[in-house]
Amino acid sequence: MRKRYLIVNADDFGYSYGINKGIIEAHTKGIVTSTSVMVDSIAAHEAVNLIILNCL
């Protein structure tokens, strides 16, 4: 039997500071395995910095 993998994607990374915090927390706890960044949103720069600081 083949191994199966579950990908849990968190949309809207960078949309707001609260969403950023929730996505980072969910990722560090092993829940979220991928995300997509809203590059034109208010918290996009923070999202990029969080990726760098958390070695994601």
PDB file of N, CA, C and O in Angstrom, chain B, residues numbered from 101:
ATOM      1  N   MET B 101       0.842  -1.182   0.000  1.00  0.00           N
ATOM      2  CA  MET B 101       0.000   0.000   0.000  1.00  0.00           C
ATOM      3  C   MET B 101       0.885   1.242   0.000  1.00  0.00           C
ATOM      4  O   MET B 101       1.886   1.304   0.714  1.00  0.00           O
ATOM      5  N   ARG B 102       0.506   2.224  -0.805  1.00  0.00           N
ATOM      6  CA  ARG B 102       1.265   3.471  -0.884  1.00  0.00           C
ATOM      7  C   ARG B 102       1.046   4.329   0.353  1.00  0.00           C
ATOM      8  O   ARG B 102      -0.016   4.302   0.975  1.00  0.00           O
ATOM      9  N   LYS B 103       2.088   5.096   0.695  1.00  0.00           N
ATOM     10  CA  LYS B 103       1.932   6.072   1.769  1.00  0.00           C
ATOM     11  C   LYS B 103       1.027   7.195   1.289  1.00  0.00           C
ATOM     12  O   LYS B 103       1.045   7.563   0.114  1.00  0.00           O
ATOM     13  N   ARG B 104       0.253   7.725   2.189  1.00  0.00           N
ATOM     14  CA  ARG B 104      -0.599   8.875   1.883  1.00  0.00           C
ATOM     15  C   ARG B 104      -0.151  10.062   2.708  1.00  0.00           C
ATOM     16  O   ARG B 104       0.286   9.924   3.850  1.00  0.00           O
ATOM     17  N   TYR B 105      -0.267  11.212   2.115  1.00  0.00           N
ATOM     18  CA  TYR B 105       0.127  12.444   2.782  1.00  0.00           C
ATOM     19  C   TYR B 105      -1.041  13.415   2.782  1.00  0.00           C
ATOM     20  O   TYR B 105      -1.797  13.505   1.815  1.00  0.00           O
ATOM     21  N   LEU B 106      -1.172  14.129   3.870  1.00  0.00           N
ATOM     22  CA  LEU B 106      -2.192  15.160   3.980  1.00  0.00           C
ATOM     23  C   LEU B 106      -1.514  16.526   3.951  1.00  0.00           C
ATOM     24  O   LEU B 106      -0.638  16.813   4.766  1.00  0.00           O
ATOM     25  N   ILE B 107      -1.925  17.354   3.013  1.00  0.00           N
ATOM     26  CA  ILE B 107      -1.415  18.713   2.925  1.00  0.00           C
ATOM     27  C   ILE B 107      -2.503  19.645   3.457  1.00  0.00           C
ATOM     28  O   ILE B 107      -3.620  19.677   2.941  1.00  0.00           O
ATOM     29  N   VAL B 108      -2.157  20.397   4.492  1.00  0.00           N
ATOM     30  CA  VAL B 108      -3.092  21.368   5.070  1.00  0.00           C
ATOM     31  C   VAL B 108      -2.564  22.753   4.724  1.00  0.00           C
ATOM     32  O   VAL B 108      -1.550  23.194   5.264  1.00  0.00           O
ATOM     33  N   ASN B 109      -3.257  23.435   3.821  1.00  0.00           N
ATOM     34  CA  ASN B 109      -2.832  24.751   3.357  1.00  0.00           C
ATOM     35  C   ASN B 109      -3.586  25.852   4.097  1.00  0.00           C
ATOM     36  O   ASN B 109      -4.804  25.786   4.262  1.00  0.00           O
ATOM     37  N   ALA B 110      -2.844  26.861   4.538  1.00  0.00           N
ATOM     38  CA  ALA B 110      -3.437  28.024   5.198  1.00  0.00           C
ATOM     39  C   ALA B 110      -3.405  29.194   4.221  1.00  0.00           C
ATOM     40  O   ALA B 110      -2.336  29.730   3.932  1.00  0.00           O
ATOM     41  N   ASP B 111      -4.548  29.585   3.720  1.00  0.00           N
ATOM     42  CA  ASP B 111      -4.639  30.707   2.788  1.00  0.00           C
ATOM     43  C   ASP B 111      -4.484  32.041   3.515  1.00  0.00           C
ATOM     44  O   ASP B 111      -4.655  32.127   4.731  1.00  0.00           O
ATOM     45  N   ASP B 112      -4.163  33.058   2.759  1.00  0.00           N
ATOM     46  CA  ASP B 112      -4.193  34.461   3.198  1.00  0.00           C
ATOM     47  C   ASP B 112      -3.085  34.867   4.167  1.00  0.00           C
ATOM     48  O   ASP B 112      -3.262  35.821   4.925  1.00  0.00           O
ATOM     49  N   PHE B 113      -1.958  34.178   4.166  1.00  0.00           N
ATOM     50  CA  PHE B 113      -0.809  34.603   4.967  1.00  0.00           C
ATOM     51  C   PHE B 113      -0.424  35.997   4.496  1.00  0.00           C
ATOM     52  O   PHE B 113      -0.212  36.207   3.302  1.00  0.00           O
ATOM     53  N   GLY B 114      -0.334  36.936   5.399  1.00  0.00           N
ATOM     54  CA  GLY B 114      -0.020  38.314   5.063  1.00  0.00           C
ATOM     55  C   GLY B 114      -1.234  39.219   5.019  1.00  0.00           C
ATOM     56  O   GLY B 114      -1.092  40.436   4.906  1.00  0.00           O
ATOM     57  N   TYR B 115      -2.427  38.647   5.107  1.00  0.00           N
ATOM     58  CA  TYR B 115      -3.654  39.445   5.036  1.00  0.00           C
ATOM     59  C   TYR B 115      -3.809  40.343   6.259  1.00  0.00           C
ATOM     60  O   TYR B 115      -4.225  41.496   6.139  1.00  0.00           O
ATOM     61  N   SER B 116      -3.473  39.811   7.441  1.00  0.00           N
ATOM     62  CA  SER B 116      -3.537  40.609   8.666  1.00  0.00           C
ATOM     63  C   SER B 116      -2.537  40.046   9.667  1.00  0.00           C
ATOM     64  O   SER B 116      -2.044  38.929   9.512  1.00  0.00           O
ATOM     65  N   TYR B 117      -2.249  40.832  10.689  1.00  0.00           N
ATOM     66  CA  TYR B 117      -1.290  40.405  11.708  1.00  0.00           C
ATOM     67  C   TYR B 117      -1.817  39.214  12.504  1.00  0.00           C
ATOM     68  O   TYR B 117      -1.048  38.329  12.880  1.00  0.00           O
ATOM     69  N   GLY B 118      -3.115  39.190  12.760  1.00  0.00           N
ATOM     70  CA  GLY B 118      -3.718  38.067  13.491  1.00  0.00           C
ATOM     71  C   GLY B 118      -3.672  36.774  12.699  1.00  0.00           C
ATOM     72  O   GLY B 118      -3.393  35.710  13.251  1.00  0.00           O
ATOM     73  N   ILE B 119      -3.945  36.864  11.412  1.00  0.00           N
ATOM     74  CA  ILE B 119      -3.872  35.672  10.562  1.00  0.00           C
ATOM     75  C   ILE B 119      -2.439  35.168  10.503  1.00  0.00           C
ATOM     76  O   ILE B 119      -2.202  33.962  10.566  1.00  0.00           O
ATOM     77  N   ASN B 120      -1.486  36.079  10.384  1.00  0.00           N
ATOM     78  CA  ASN B 120      -0.072  35.675  10.386  1.00  0.00           C
ATOM     79  C   ASN B 120       0.269  34.898  11.645  1.00  0.00           C
ATOM     80  O   ASN B 120       0.897  33.840  11.586  1.00  0.00           O
ATOM     81  N   LYS B 121      -0.146  35.428  12.776  1.00  0.00           N
ATOM     82  CA  LYS B 121       0.140  34.776  14.062  1.00  0.00           C
ATOM     83  C   LYS B 121      -0.478  33.380  14.113  1.00  0.00           C
ATOM     84  O   LYS B 121       0.166  32.425  14.548  1.00  0.00           O
ATOM     85  N   GLY B 122      -1.722  33.271  13.668  1.00  0.00           N
ATOM     86  CA  GLY B 122      -2.400  31.972  13.679  1.00  0.00           C
ATOM     87  C   GLY B 122      -1.746  30.962  12.761  1.00  0.00           C
ATOM     88  O   GLY B 122      -1.628  29.789  13.115  1.00  0.00           O
ATOM     89  N   ILE B 123      -1.319  31.396  11.590  1.00  0.00           N
ATOM     90  CA  ILE B 123      -0.674  30.474  10.650  1.00  0.00           C
ATOM     91  C   ILE B 123       0.669  30.000  11.187  1.00  0.00           C
ATOM     92  O   ILE B 123       0.988  28.814  11.093  1.00  0.00           O
ATOM     93  N   ILE B 124       1.459  30.909  11.748  1.00  0.00           N
ATOM     94  CA  ILE B 124       2.745  30.509  12.334  1.00  0.00           C
ATOM     95  C   ILE B 124       2.523  29.534  13.487  1.00  0.00           C
ATOM     96  O   ILE B 124       3.228  28.530  13.593  1.00  0.00           O
ATOM     97  N   GLU B 125       1.561  29.817  14.341  1.00  0.00           N
ATOM     98  CA  GLU B 125       1.272  28.921  15.467  1.00  0.00           C
ATOM     99  C   GLU B 125       0.826  27.549  14.976  1.00  0.00           C
ATOM    100  O   GLU B 125       1.291  26.528  15.483  1.00  0.00           O
ATOM    101  N   ALA B 126      -0.062  27.516  14.003  1.00  0.00           N
ATOM    102  CA  ALA B 126      -0.540  26.234  13.466  1.00  0.00           C
ATOM    103  C   ALA B 126       0.588  25.465  12.794  1.00  0.00           C
ATOM    104  O   ALA B 126       0.636  24.238  12.881  1.00  0.00           O
ATOM    105  N   HIS B 127       1.486  26.163  12.132  1.00  0.00           N
ATOM    106  CA  HIS B 127       2.613  25.485  11.484  1.00  0.00           C
ATOM    107  C   HIS B 127       3.581  24.911  12.515  1.00  0.00           C
ATOM    108  O   HIS B 127       4.023  23.768  12.389  1.00  0.00           O
ATOM    109  N   THR B 128       3.911  25.703  13.535  1.00  0.00           N
ATOM    110  CA  THR B 128       4.867  25.217  14.539  1.00  0.00           C
ATOM    111  C   THR B 128       4.292  24.063  15.355  1.00  0.00           C
ATOM    112  O   THR B 128       5.052  23.269  15.911  1.00  0.00           O
ATOM    113  N   LYS B 129       2.976  23.956  15.438  1.00  0.00           N
ATOM    114  CA  LYS B 129       2.343  22.832  16.138  1.00  0.00           C
ATOM    115  C   LYS B 129       2.120  21.633  15.216  1.00  0.00           C
ATOM    116  O   LYS B 129       1.590  20.608  15.644  1.00  0.00           O
ATOM    117  N   GLY B 130       2.526  21.765  13.943  1.00  0.00           N
ATOM    118  CA  GLY B 130       2.441  20.634  13.029  1.00  0.00           C
ATOM    119  C   GLY B 130       1.120  20.479  12.304  1.00  0.00           C
ATOM    120  O   GLY B 130       0.885  19.446  11.676  1.00  0.00           O
ATOM    121  N   ILE B 131       0.257  21.470  12.372  1.00  0.00           N
ATOM    122  CA  ILE B 131      -1.059  21.370  11.732  1.00  0.00           C
ATOM    123  C   ILE B 131      -0.983  21.822  10.274  1.00  0.00           C
ATOM    124  O   ILE B 131      -1.408  21.097   9.374  1.00  0.00           O
ATOM    125  N   VAL B 132      -0.446  23.009  10.043  1.00  0.00           N
ATOM    126  CA  VAL B 132      -0.362  23.572   8.698  1.00  0.00           C
ATOM    127  C   VAL B 132       0.949  23.137   8.048  1.00  0.00           C
ATOM    128  O   VAL B 132       2.019  23.233   8.649  1.00  0.00           O
ATOM    129  N   THR B 133       0.844  22.651   6.797  1.00  0.00           N
ATOM    130  CA  THR B 133       2.037  22.202   6.080  1.00  0.00           C
ATOM    131  C   THR B 133       2.394  23.090   4.894  1.00  0.00           C
ATOM    132  O   THR B 133       3.476  22.951   4.323  1.00  0.00           O
ATOM    133  N   SER B 134       1.498  24.003   4.518  1.00  0.00           N
ATOM    134  CA  SER B 134       1.799  24.952   3.443  1.00  0.00           C
ATOM    135  C   SER B 134       0.924  26.184   3.605  1.00  0.00           C
ATOM    136  O   SER B 134      -0.078  26.169   4.320  1.00  0.00           O
ATOM    137  N   THR B 135       1.323  27.246   2.926  1.00  0.00           N
ATOM    138  CA  THR B 135       0.541  28.478   2.979  1.00  0.00           C
ATOM    139  C   THR B 135       0.720  29.240   1.682  1.00  0.00           C
ATOM    140  O   THR B 135       1.632  28.964   0.902  1.00  0.00           O
ATOM    141  N   SER B 136      -0.148  30.189   1.464  1.00  0.00           N
ATOM    142  CA  SER B 136      -0.016  31.092   0.318  1.00  0.00           C
ATOM    143  C   SER B 136      -0.051  32.518   0.853  1.00  0.00           C
ATOM    144  O   SER B 136      -0.803  32.832   1.776  1.00  0.00           O
ATOM    145  N   VAL B 137       0.773  33.377   0.258  1.00  0.00           N
ATOM    146  CA  VAL B 137       0.941  34.738   0.761  1.00  0.00           C
ATOM    147  C   VAL B 137       0.118  35.716  -0.075  1.00  0.00           C
ATOM    148  O   VAL B 137       0.119  35.660  -1.304  1.00  0.00           O
ATOM    149  N   MET B 138      -0.580  36.608   0.617  1.00  0.00           N
ATOM    150  CA  MET B 138      -1.305  37.703  -0.019  1.00  0.00           C
ATOM    151  C   MET B 138      -0.310  38.874  -0.118  1.00  0.00           C
ATOM    152  O   MET B 138      -0.187  39.665   0.817  1.00  0.00           O
ATOM    153  N   VAL B 139       0.386  38.978  -1.237  1.00  0.00           N
ATOM    154  CA  VAL B 139       1.507  39.913  -1.338  1.00  0.00           C
ATOM    155  C   VAL B 139       1.108  41.382  -1.336  1.00  0.00           C
ATOM    156  O   VAL B 139       1.938  42.239  -1.030  1.00  0.00           O
ATOM    157  N   ASP B 140      -0.131  41.693  -1.665  1.00  0.00           N
ATOM    158  CA  ASP B 140      -0.576  43.091  -1.680  1.00  0.00           C
ATOM    159  C   ASP B 140      -1.279  43.515  -0.397  1.00  0.00           C
ATOM    160  O   ASP B 140      -1.846  44.606  -0.338  1.00  0.00           O
ATOM    161  N   SER B 141      -1.253  42.684   0.612  1.00  0.00           N
ATOM    162  CA  SER B 141      -1.996  42.968   1.842  1.00  0.00           C
ATOM    163  C   SER B 141      -1.144  43.708   2.861  1.00  0.00           C
ATOM    164  O   SER B 141       0.077  43.802   2.734  1.00  0.00           O
ATOM    165  N   ILE B 142      -1.822  44.226   3.869  1.00  0.00           N
ATOM    166  CA  ILE B 142      -1.197  45.089   4.865  1.00  0.00           C
ATOM    167  C   ILE B 142      -0.095  44.397   5.672  1.00  0.00           C
ATOM    168  O   ILE B 142       0.864  45.052   6.082  1.00  0.00           O
ATOM    169  N   ALA B 143      -0.209  43.115   5.903  1.00  0.00           N
ATOM    170  CA  ALA B 143       0.753  42.413   6.757  1.00  0.00           C
ATOM    171  C   ALA B 143       1.693  41.503   5.972  1.00  0.00           C
ATOM    172  O   ALA B 143       2.299  40.599   6.547  1.00  0.00           O
ATOM    173  N   ALA B 144       1.821  41.733   4.667  1.00  0.00           N
ATOM    174  CA  ALA B 144       2.672  40.884   3.828  1.00  0.00           C
ATOM    175  C   ALA B 144       4.146  40.967   4.231  1.00  0.00           C
ATOM    176  O   ALA B 144       4.837  39.948   4.259  1.00  0.00           O
ATOM    177  N   HIS B 145       4.628  42.160   4.539  1.00  0.00           N
ATOM    178  CA  HIS B 145       6.034  42.298   4.946  1.00  0.00           C
ATOM    179  C   HIS B 145       6.294  41.553   6.248  1.00  0.00           C
ATOM    180  O   HIS B 145       7.347  40.936   6.413  1.00  0.00           O
ATOM    181  N   GLU B 146       5.350  41.606   7.164  1.00  0.00           N
ATOM    182  CA  GLU B 146       5.495  40.859   8.411  1.00  0.00           C
ATOM    183  C   GLU B 146       5.521  39.360   8.119  1.00  0.00           C
ATOM    184  O   GLU B 146       6.299  38.633   8.737  1.00  0.00           O
ATOM    185  N   ALA B 147       4.697  38.888   7.202  1.00  0.00           N
ATOM    186  CA  ALA B 147       4.658  37.474   6.844  1.00  0.00           C
ATOM    187  C   ALA B 147       6.026  37.009   6.350  1.00  0.00           C
ATOM    188  O   ALA B 147       6.501  35.943   6.742  1.00  0.00           O
ATOM    189  N   VAL B 148       6.652  37.800   5.499  1.00  0.00           N
ATOM    190  CA  VAL B 148       7.975  37.460   4.989  1.00  0.00           C
ATOM    191  C   VAL B 148       8.982  37.403   6.135  1.00  0.00           C
ATOM    192  O   VAL B 148       9.795  36.481   6.201  1.00  0.00           O
ATOM    193  N   ASN B 149       8.932  38.375   7.031  1.00  0.00           N
ATOM    194  CA  ASN B 149       9.842  38.377   8.171  1.00  0.00           C
ATOM    195  C   ASN B 149       9.614  37.181   9.076  1.00  0.00           C
ATOM    196  O   ASN B 149      10.573  36.618   9.604  1.00  0.00           O
ATOM    197  N   LEU B 150       8.369  36.782   9.266  1.00  0.00           N
ATOM    198  CA  LEU B 150       8.059  35.603  10.089  1.00  0.00           C
ATOM    199  C   LEU B 150       8.604  34.329   9.454  1.00  0.00           C
ATOM    200  O   LEU B 150       9.072  33.432  10.154  1.00  0.00           O
ATOM    201  N   ILE B 151       8.542  34.253   8.143  1.00  0.00           N
ATOM    202  CA  ILE B 151       9.118  33.096   7.441  1.00  0.00           C
ATOM    203  C   ILE B 151      10.611  33.018   7.707  1.00  0.00           C
ATOM    204  O   ILE B 151      11.140  31.944   7.995  1.00  0.00           O
ATOM    205  N   ILE B 152      11.291  34.153   7.610  1.00  0.00           N
ATOM    206  CA  ILE B 152      12.745  34.186   7.835  1.00  0.00           C
ATOM    207  C   ILE B 152      13.073  33.884   9.291  1.00  0.00           C
ATOM    208  O   ILE B 152      13.957  33.072   9.567  1.00  0.00           O
ATOM    209  N   LEU B 153      12.376  34.522  10.227  1.00  0.00           N
ATOM    210  CA  LEU B 153      12.673  34.324  11.656  1.00  0.00           C
ATOM    211  C   LEU B 153      12.399  32.908  12.132  1.00  0.00           C
ATOM    212  O   LEU B 153      13.085  32.410  13.025  1.00  0.00           O
ATOM    213  N   ASN B 154      11.405  32.255  11.546  1.00  0.00           N
ATOM    214  CA  ASN B 154      11.045  30.903  11.973  1.00  0.00           C
ATOM    215  C   ASN B 154      11.660  29.820  11.098  1.00  0.00           C
ATOM    216  O   ASN B 154      11.316  28.645  11.228  1.00  0.00           O
ATOM    217  N   CYS B 155      12.570  30.208  10.206  1.00  0.00           N
ATOM    218  CA  CYS B 155      13.264  29.271   9.318  1.00  0.00           C
ATOM    219  C   CYS B 155      12.300  28.352   8.587  1.00  0.00           C
ATOM    220  O   CYS B 155      12.491  27.136   8.556  1.00  0.00           O
ATOM    221  N   LEU B 156      11.274  28.931   8.004  1.00  0.00           N
ATOM    222  CA  LEU B 156      10.256  28.149   7.288  1.00  0.00           C
ATOM    223  C   LEU B 156      10.579  28.067   5.816  1.00  0.00           C
ATOM    224  O   LEU B 156       9.836  27.449   5.054  1.00  0.00           O
TER     225      LEU B 156
END
